Amino acid sequence: MKFNVTLESGEDGYTAACPDMGLSVSGLSPTNALDALKEEIRYNLEYCPCTSVGDDYVELSVSGL
């Protein structure tokens, strides 16, 4: 599933956001921020602890920078 995300740089690092899911995370590098956002999206897609969302299920379409 593809999610549109934005990536912005700031004084304290980088912020990656997925407005469609209302999620935003920060990281020291662009890769760190995008990886953290991907994990947040996966976590929010899981309906209960007994289900899991595979690593390849979440695809990010990044705009910014």
Residue pairs with C-beta under 8 A, 6 or more apart in sequence:
1 45
1 57
1 58
1 59
2 59
2 60
2 61
3 18
3 20
3 21
3 41
3 58
3 59
3 60
3 61
4 18
4 19
4 20
4 61
4 63
5 16
5 17
5 18
5 34
5 37
5 60
5 61
5 62
5 63
6 16
6 17
6 19
6 62
6 63
6 64
7 14
7 15
7 16
7 30
7 33
7 34
7 62
7 63
7 64
7 65
8 14
8 15
8 17
8 64
8 65
9 30
9 65
12 26
13 26
13 27
13 28
13 29
13 32
13 33
14 26
14 27
14 28
14 29
14 30
14 32
14 33
15 24
15 25
15 26
15 33
16 24
16 25
16 26
16 27
16 30
16 33
16 34
16 36
16 37
16 62
17 23
17 24
17 25
17 37
18 24
18 37
18 40
18 41
21 41
21 44
23 37
23 40
23 41
23 44
24 37
25 33
25 36
25 37
25 40
26 33
26 36
27 33
27 34
27 35
27 36
30 65
34 60
34 62
37 60
38 58
38 60
41 58
42 53
42 55
42 57
42 58
45 53
45 57
45 58
46 52
46 53
